[in-house]
Amino acid sequence: MHGTLERRRSGLIFFGRREQMRQGLYDRESARVPFTIGIFVLAIVIFAIDAKTPLEVSVCVLYVFVVLLASVAYRWTGIVLVGLGCEILTLTAHLISPGDPWAHWSLLDRAISVVGIAMSTLLVVRNRVATDALRESEAYLAEAQQLSRTGSIGWRDPRAEQFWSRETYRIYQYEPDAAKPTFAMMIARTHPEDRKLVEQTIDTAFRNRAGFELEYRLLMPDGTTRFVQLVTRAEDQAGRVSFVGAVMDITAARRSADELQRVQSDFARVSRATTMGQLVASIAHEINQPLTGVVTNSHTVLHWLNDRTLNLDKARVTSERILRDGERASGVIRRIQGLLTKTPLQTGDIDINGLIGEVVELLQTELRSRDVAVQTELAPALPRFPGDSIQLQQVLLNLAINGADAMSDVTGSPKLLLIGSRLESDGDGLIFVRDHGTGLDQETIDKIFDPFFSTKAKGMGMGLAICRSIVEAHGGRLWASPAEPHGALFQFTLPGKADADA
């Protein structure tokens, strides 16, 4: 808002200055009055003298001074009117002056005077038009320099007088009429730590007769620091080098760049924190499932080792499940370590139906506690597919548990989870998990694989994002769709050996 008001104020001053020039005024409107009086008095005096003087004396040539005086007070239109007035007075005085006005030499002398006044008026008008154009151009240049915060500077000797535009005075915070600009004035405003650099750069430029570009600081009288950029070009004039250039106030740009760097630094720090948060969430999600199995089976072992329910065979079977879950958790950690160190997938030949069977067995206790029934639809005689069994097991476990979660609020109908396999026409293997829950709308389907998006009240939103990453790392594809008549269907593919080798 402040900048806008400042620009408007500058614009009003600028256009007021232009209008002032169009009216032929340099200072104030009242300055025209004394000039007008002087022009009128001088013209009357010349007319009176010319009217009383014999025709042989060309007094009318003095009207040239009237025209010159008019050039100070008026624009070209006013000068032309004054010139015409002088011509009329000249002709009038010719008719009433002593002597024969129609004599040959009298007419010739008066004609020469009329032409002289006309030529003087024309030259004065031409000079005034050029002067007005120059002043208007200077006003445009001064306004452009003020808007761009760029001043002009030039000098012929590294330690002598310099030329500064008004904007240069403003940048260095000197009064334009206080003193002629010098190198000492420039150095006086230069920051003490940058003075030696400025002096050396300018001395080297004069010695090498080459322009330069330099950015340095100014220390202003109020203690503030500003940044300027000095760009110059060397000009060789009759064997003597001079420099002309521009000095730009880049304080705002420099501070904006510093602020941008600070924001980028903060963003990088937040990004690192977010990445660590994603990593922690990923590890927690992956480890939670096998650890849940370890805890559940540990309680079961304690139950079978109780005196009243002692059953060593069942305790042994359950202990094997604990060992299997522990190894699975260890495998997950190894896979995460491999991800961080860019270790390639631990691929092997996978039996998809066998993988599904292992997952169903792992989930029996968990699903039974939720009253969820599992049904499988396995395609017969499926070929083996290359892949990492631990990671693909994690994908299938995640999809199955999500399906069970989706049916947690279902009442009045069976909670059925369907897991199956199929061989696609292109040779890819397909695994699907279907639940009979509330289903998915299109908006949820579009976002469900995004990190940190979750439909669960306490979900972290990382499971499906990780699953998709794993499937895509195997060269497959994972997607979701509504199931008919209700529920959700998740499917993912695994490329066959021929595709994987390609």
N, C-alpha and C positions, 0 to 999 in steps of 0.2 A: 504494500500500500504506500509506504514512504517513498519507495523508488518510483512508483507511478506518478505521485504528486510532484516529485522532484523533476521528472521528465516533462510533465505538463507545464510546470513553472518555467523550465528552461525554454520550452517551445514558445510560450507566450512572450518571454523576453526576446527571443530570437526574431519572431515575426514582428514584434513591435519595433525592433531595430530595423528590419527591412522596410516597414512602412515609413519609418522616419527617413530613411534614405530616399524613398520614392518621392517624398515631399520636399526633398532638398535641404534637410536639416541635419546638422552634425551634433548639435548640443540640445537646444530646446526650441519649441515653437516660437517663443518670444524673441529668439535671436534674429528672426527675419525682420522684425520691426525696424531696428536701427539701420539695417542695410537698405530697406525699402526707402526710409527717409533720406538716407545718404544718396541713393540712386536718383531719387526725385529732385533733390536739391542740386546735385551735380548736373543733371540734365537741364534744369531750368537755367542755371548759371551759364552753361555752354550755349544754350539757345539764345539767351540775352546777349551774350558777347557776340555770337555769330550774327544776330539780327542787326547789331549796331556797327559791325565791322564791314568794311568794303568787301565786295565779292572776290577781290583779288587775294584776300587772306583766307586760307582754308582752316578756319577755327573748328569746323564740324568734325574734323578728324579726331578731335578729343573725345568724341562719343565712344571711341574704342575703350576708353577707361570705364565708361558707364557699363558697357557690355561685360568687361572683365569683373567689375564689382558685382554685376548680376549673377555671374557664374558662381559666386560664393554663397549667394542667398537662395537661388532658385534651381529647380531642375531644368532640363533642356527646353521644356515648353515655356517656362517663365523667361528663359534667356532669349528665346525666339521673339516673344512678345516685346521684351525690352529693346531688342535689335530693331524690330519694326517701328517701335515708337521713336527710336533715334533716327531712323530713316525719314519718318514723317516730319520730325522737327527739323531735320536737315533741309528737306525740300521746302518746308514753310519758311525757314529763315532765308532761303535763297530768293524767295519771292519778295520779301520785305527788306532785304539788306540794301544799303546804298549802292547805286550803280545799275547798269543795264543787265537784268537777269537773263536776257536772250542773246547776250553777246557770245561770240564763238568761244573765247577763252574762258569766260565765266561758266558756260555750260559744261565745257570739258573738265574744268577743275572740280565742279560740283559732282559730275558723274564719277570722277575718280574717287571722290570722298564717299559717295554712296556705295560704290563697289568695295572700297576698303572696309567700310562698316559691315557690309554683308559678308565679306570674307572673314573678317574678325569674328562675327557672330557664328558663322559656320564652324570655324576652328574651335571656338570656345564650346559650342554645343557638342562637337565631336569629342573634345577632351572631357567634357562633363559626362557624356554617356559612357565613355570608357572608364572614367573614375567611378561612376555609380556601379558599373558592372564588376569592376575590381573589388569595390567595397562589399558588394553583395556576395561575390565569390568568397571573399575573406570571411564574411559572416557565416556562410555555409560551411567553410572549412573549420572555423572556430567551433561551430555547433557540433560538427561531426567529430572533431577531436575531443570535445567535452563528453559526448555520448559514448565514444569508444575509449575514453581515458587514455588517449594517445597524443603526445605533444611532439612538436618539431624541435630539432636541435642541430646546430652546425657550428664548426669552428675551423680555423686555419692553423692554429698553433696549439699544442697540447696544454700550454699554461696561460694562454692569452684569453682575450674576450671571446665570448660565444654568442650565438644567436639562439634565443628561446621564443617559442610561441607562448601565447597566454596560457594554454593548457599545461605547458612545461612548468611555467611559474606555479600553477596550481598544484601540480604533482609534487614539486619540491617545497611548496608552501612558502613562497616569497611573494611580496607585492610586486605587480608588474612594473610600476613606476618608481619603485624604491631605488634600484640601482641597475646598472648594466650587468648582465649575467657573465660570470667568469667561472673558470675551472675550480677556483677556490670555493665558490658558492656551492658547486656540485659536490665537492669533497666534504664540505662542512655538513651536508645533509646525509652523506653516506655513513652507513653503520661502521663504527671503528674497526670491527673485525673484517670488513670487506674493503676498506680504503686502499690497502696495499694492492689488492687484486685489481681494483679499478685503475689505479695509477699505472701499474705494470702493463695492463691490457692496452690502455690508450697509448702509452709510450711505444710499445711494440708495434701497434697499428701504424703510428706515424713513421716509425723507422722502416717498416716493411711496405708502407704505402698500400695497405690492404684493409678492407672493412672488417668488422667484427660483430659478434653477437654476445651479449653478456647479461646475465641475471644476477642481481645483487640486492641488498637490503638498504633501506633508508631508516635512519633514526630521527623521528620528527621532534620538534621542540616540546611537545606534550608527552614525550616518552614512548609513544606508540611506534611500532615497527611496521613498515610497509615494504612490499616487494615490487621491484621494477625490472623491466627488461629493456636493454638498450641495444638497438640494431642500427648499424651505420654502414655507409658505403663511401669508399675513397674516390675522390675526383681529382684528376691532374689538370691544373690550370696554369698554363705557361711555365711548366716545370715546378710548380709549387703545389703540394698536396693539400687538399682540404677535405673535410668530412661533413657529410649531411646524413641525418638519420632520424630515428623516431624513438622516443622513450615512452614505454607503456606501463601503466599502473596495473599490475597483475595480482594485486593483493587478494581481491575477491576470488580469482581463479585458483590462486595458490591455497587459500584457506579451504575452498571447496574440494581441492584435490586432497588436502590433509584430512578433511572430514570424510571423504570417500574412502581413503585408506583406512581410517579408524573403523568405519562401518564394515568394510571388507574384512578387517581383522576380527571384529566382533562376530561377523557372519561365519568366518572360518572356525572360530572357537565354538559357536553354537552348532555348526555342522559336525565338528568332531564329537561334541557331546551327544548329538543326535545319533551319529554313527555308532558310538559306544552303547547308547541306549538300545539301538536296534540289535546290536550284537548280543547284548545281555539278554534282551527279550527272546532272541533266537535260541540262545543256549538254554535258557530256562524252559522254553517250550519243548525243545527236543529232549532234554533230560527228564522232564517231569513225567512223561509217560512210562519209561522203564522203571523209574524210581517208585512210581505209584504201584507198579506190579511187584516190586521188591517189598514194599511195606505191606501190601495186601497178603502176599504169600508168606511173609514172616509171621503175621498174625495167625495164618492158617497152620503153619508149622507148630507154633506154640499150642494151638488148639489140639493137634494130633499128638503132641508130646505130653499133654496133661494126663494125670493118673487115671481120671475117669474116662477119658476118650483116647487112650493110648492106641496109636496105630502107626507103627514104624514104617510100613510100606507106603502109606499115604504121606507121611512126613518126608520120606525119602523123595517121592515124586514131586512134592511141593518144593523141597530144597533144590531139586534140579531146576525147577522153574525160577527160583530166586537166582541161581547161578546163571541161567540163560538171560534173565532181565539185567543182571549186573554186567554180563558181557555185551549185551545190546547197548547199555548206557556207555560202556567203555568205547564201543564202536562209534557211537554218536560223537563222543568227544574227539576221537581220532579223525572223524570226517570233518568236524569243525576246524581242527588244526590243519587238516589238508586244505580246507577252503582258504584259510588265512595265508598259507604258504603256497597256494596255487598247485597243490598236489593233484595229479590227474585222478579220475574216478578209478576205484578198485573194481573194475568190471570182471564179470564172470558169466557163465551161462546160467540163466535163471529159468526155473520152471515156474511159470506164472501161477498155475493151479496150486502148486506146492506152496508158493508164497502166500496165496490167499488162505490156504489151509492153516499155515502157521499163524497168520494174523487172527483168524477166527478162534483158534485155540487160545491165543494170548488174551483175547477179549472175553472169553467165556464168563469168567468171574465178574468182570466189570459190567457186562451187559445183563447178566442175570440179576445183579443188584438193582438194575434200572428197569427190570421187567421187559427187556427188549429181546425179541426172538431174532435169530440170524438164519437166513436162508441163502444158499449158494446156487448159482447157475453157471456151471463150468463147462466150457467148450471142450470136447474130447480131442485127444491126440494133438495138443498144441505143441508147436516146436519150441525150442529154447530161445530165449532172447538175451542179448548182451546187456549187462547192467550191474549196478552196485546193489546187492541184496539188502544191505542195512538201510541205505537211503530209501529204496523203494518200499521197504517194509514200513519205514516211518511215514511215507506218503499215505499208504493204505490205512495204517493205524489212525492217522489224523482224520482222514475222510470218514472212517467208520465211527470214530468217537463224535465227530461233528454231527453225523447222522443221528446218533443216539441222543445227543443234546437237543437236536431239532424236534425230537418227539417227547421231550420231557413234560410238556404241557398237554399232551394228547390224552383224552379220556373218552371212554365209550367205544373205542375201537382198538384192535391189536396194534402193538408197536412192533412193526416188522422192518428189519434191515436186510436188504437184498444186496449181496456181493457176488459178482460174476465176472466171467471172461469171455472173450470172443475173438475170432481171427478175422481181421478185415480183408477185403478183397485185394488190397495192395500188399498184403503180407505182414502188415503191422499187427501187433497184439494190442488188444483193448481190454482195460479193466474198468468196471463201473461199480459205483456204490449208490444205491437208491434208498431213500428213507420215505416214511409215510407221515412226515410232519406237516407244518403249516405251509411249506413251500417258499418260493422266492419270487419277488417281483423283478421287473426288468431293471429298475434303478439299482437294486441290490446286486443283481448279476453283474452289472457294469462295474461295480466297485469292490466286489467281494474278494478279489485277489490283490487289492491294493494294500500295502503295508499299513498297519495300525487301524484298518477298518474292520470292525467286528460287529456282528449282530447279537453277541452275548453281552450281558450286563457287566461281567467281570473278565471278558476276553481281551487279550492283548492285540489281536488282529495281525498276528505274525504267522500263524500256522499255514493258512492257504497260500500266503505269499512265498513261504519257504517251499511248500509242496510244488508250486508252479516252477520255482527256480530249479528244483531237483529234476522235475520231469523234463524241462527244457534243456538242462545240462545233459540229459540222456538222448536228446534229439527228438523228444516227443512233444505232446501238447496236452494241456489240462484245461477243461472248461466245465461250466455248470449250466444247467437248464431246468425249467420246471418239469415236474413229472405229472403224468395223468393217472387218476383224476386229481391227486393232490400229492404234495411232497416235493422233494428236490432230487435231481440226478446229477452226479459228478462222474466224469469219465476222463481217462487219460490213456494215451497211446504210447507204445514202445516200438521203435523201428526194428525190423528184422535184421538179421546178420548182414544181408546183402546191402541194405541201406546204411548200416553202421560202418561197414568196411569202406563204402563209397565216400 
